[in-house]
Amino acid sequence: MVIMDLGEARRHLDLAKKQWESAACDAWAPEDAAGCVTNAFYAYENLVVAVAEARGREWEPSHYKKAKLAAALFSEKLLITDVSETILTLNNLRKDVSYGDPGFELADANLGDIVGDLEAFCNEVESIVATLEQEGEEEGEEDE
């Protein structure tokens, strides 16, 4: 039996939206590349978890397993966008910053593109969760 938890899905989605907002602020001058990639990374992870919760899929609190889950959700056509490589790339950029000075890759990263792509993925996941919430409400109305 698949147990969907739309409340948890919505909680992860809302957290991801806040992280996206923080990433967007960090992308503007004066830029905070470390803050931007860190918030974007966690937002992507929370968005993948939101879809997993909404679809009754198990997930584990491991960055690499969330990237694999993202690839699986994409291959199963539960996501339109494959963000598995994005998660891994942002994880590496985030780790690079936390171990010292930002490296060449972070200095080369286009923060505007990171934030814009994240916004599009937020919208995709919002649509998935909202559709499932609506379907749940309609089923509840039919049962009355």
N, C-alpha and C positions, 0 to 999 in steps of 0.2 A: 504494500500500500504506500503510495506517495503522499507525503504530508507537506502541503504547501504552507508556508508561514508568510503571508502577505504583510503582516505587521512588522516582522523582522526585515522583510524586503524593503518596506517603506522606510524603516529606521536607517538601514544602510544607504539607501538612496539619498535620504535627507542629509546624512553625514557627508556623503560624497559631494553633494551640491555645495555644502559649506566649505569643503576642502577645495573645490573648484574655484569658489569665490576668492579664497585666500591665494590660490595659485595665480588667479587673474590679477589680483592686486600686486603680487610679487613680480609679475611680468612687466609692469609699468615702471617708468623711471621714478625714483632710482630703483633699478632692477635688483631683485634679490634672487639670483638664479638658484641658489641652494633651497630657499623657501619654496620657490615655484615648482621645482622638480620633485621635492619631497611631498608637497601637498598634492601634486598631480598624481604621483605614484600611489599614494594612499587612496586617493579618490578612485582611480582605476580599480584598485583591489576591492574597494567597497561596492563599486558598481557590479563587478563580477559576482561578488557574494550576494548582492541584491537579487540578481537573476537566478542564482542557485537557490536561494531561499524561496523565491516566487515559484520556482519550478519543482520544488521538493527535492533538490539535489544536495547530496552531502558535500561538504567542503572542509578543508583543513587549514589551520592558521599557519601556513607556510607560503612564503612569497613564490617559490618555484611551483608549488602545487596549485596555487591560484592561477598562475600563468598557464599551466597545463589544463586547468578547468576552463579557462577562457578559450583555449584552442578547441577543447571538446564541445563547448556550447556553440562555438562557431561552426564546427564540422557537423553538428546535429541540427544546424539551421535555427537554433534558438537565439542566436545573435547574428546580426547582419555584418558586424565589424569584427575582425579578428584582432584583438588587442593583446594577444599573448606576447608578441615580440616587444610591444610598447612597454608592457609591464616589466619585462626583463631589462630593457634598455634604461628605463627610468630607475629601476632598482640599482643598476650599476652606477648611474650618475649620482644617485642619492648616497650610495656607499662611498663613492669617490670623495664627496664633500665631507662626510662625517669622519673620514680618516685623514683629513688635512685640507690643504688648499684645493680648490676646484681644479680639475685637470683640463686638458685640451678639449676633450669631448664636451664638457659642460660649457666651456667658454664658447664653443662652436654651436651650441644648441640654440635653436630659434624658439624663444619662450612664447612668442605670439602663436606660433604653430602648435606648440604643446598645449596651450590653453584652448585654442580654437578646436583642435581635435578632441580634447577632453569634453568641451561643451557639446559637441556633436554626439559623443558617446553617452553623455548624461541624458541628452534628449532621447536617444534610442532606448536606454534603459527605463527612463520615465514612461515612455510609451508602452513598453512591455508590462511594467508593473501596473500602470493605470488601466490597461486593457484587462488584465487579470482581476484587478479590484472591481472593475465594472461588471465583469462576468460573474464574480462572486455575489455582488449585490443583486444582479438580475436573478440568479439562482435562488437567493434568499427570498426574493419577492414571489417567486413561483411556489415556494414551499408554504407561503402564508395562506 
